[in-house]
């Protein structure tokens, strides 16, 4: 009788452990897929924003140059516009498959 009860307990624990392991794997895959889509979309938006900001920076620089030439002053030093790091590139450098 005790042997039967022990096997029943072992099989229940094993069943619960396997279900938990499977659910953990499944949820991990769902997050991986969502993260992949999120990285791709955010990187696209970051690139578009950076392109727009670069255009604005160039326009502002032209205005500074025009004003300096008009006033006879030395043109100011141009500062480089920092660009964002893109999530997909960062993930690829870390070895995360996106």
C-alpha positions in Angstrom: 0.0 0.0 0.0 2.8 2.4 0.9 4.6 1.7 -2.4 1.5 2.6 -4.3 1.2 5.9 -2.4 4.9 6.7 -2.9 4.6 6.2 -6.7 1.4 8.3 -6.8 3.2 11.1 -4.9 6.3 10.9 -7.2 4.1 10.9 -10.3 2.1 13.9 -9.1 5.2 15.9 -8.2 6.8 15.0 -11.6 3.6 16.0 -13.4 3.5 19.4 -11.7 7.2 19.9 -12.3 6.9 19.1 -16.0 3.8 21.4 -16.4 5.7 24.2 -14.6 8.7 23.7 -16.8 6.6 23.7 -20.0 4.7 26.8 -19.0 8.0 28.6 -18.1 9.4 27.7 -21.6 6.1 28.8 -23.3 5.9 32.2 -21.6 9.6 32.8 -22.3 9.0 32.2 -26.0 6.1 34.6 -25.9 8.3 37.3 -24.3 11.1 36.6 -26.8 8.8 37.1 -29.8 7.3 40.3 -28.3 10.7 41.7 -27.5 11.8 41.0 -31.1 8.9 43.0 -32.5 9.4 45.8 -29.9 13.1 46.2 -30.7 12.4 46.3 -34.5 9.6 48.9 -34.2 11.5 51.1 -31.7 14.7 51.0 -33.7 12.7 52.1 -36.8 11.2 55.0 -34.9 14.5 56.0 -33.4 16.1 56.1 -36.8 13.3 58.2 -38.2 13.5 60.6 -35.2 17.3 60.9 -35.6 16.9 61.7 -39.3 14.4 64.5 -38.5 16.6 65.9 -35.7 19.6 65.9 -38.0 17.7 67.9 -40.6 16.7 70.4 -37.9 20.3 70.6 -36.6 21.5 71.3 -40.2 18.8 74.0 -40.6 19.8 75.6 -37.4 23.5 75.4 -38.3 22.7 77.1 -41.7 20.9 79.9 -39.8 23.9 80.4 -37.4 26.3 80.6 -40.4 24.0 83.0 -42.3 23.8 85.2 -39.2 27.5 85.1 -38.6 28.2 86.1 -42.2 25.6 88.8 -42.1 27.1 90.3 -38.8 30.7 89.8 -39.9 31.4 87.5 -36.9 33.3 84.3 -36.8 31.1 81.2 -37.4 30.5 79.3 -34.2 31.9 75.8 -33.7 29.6 73.1 -34.9 28.8 70.4 -32.3 28.1 66.9 -33.4 24.6 65.7 -32.9 24.6 62.5 -30.8 22.7 59.7 -32.4 20.9 57.0 -30.5 22.0 53.5 -30.2 19.5 51.2 -31.8 18.0 48.4 -29.8 18.4 45.8 -32.6 22.1 46.7 -33.1 22.6 46.5 -29.3 20.9 43.2 -29.1 23.0 41.7 -32.0 26.2 42.9 -30.4 25.2 41.2 -27.1 24.5 38.0 -29.0 20.7 38.1 -28.4 18.8 36.8 -31.4 16.1 39.3 -32.5 
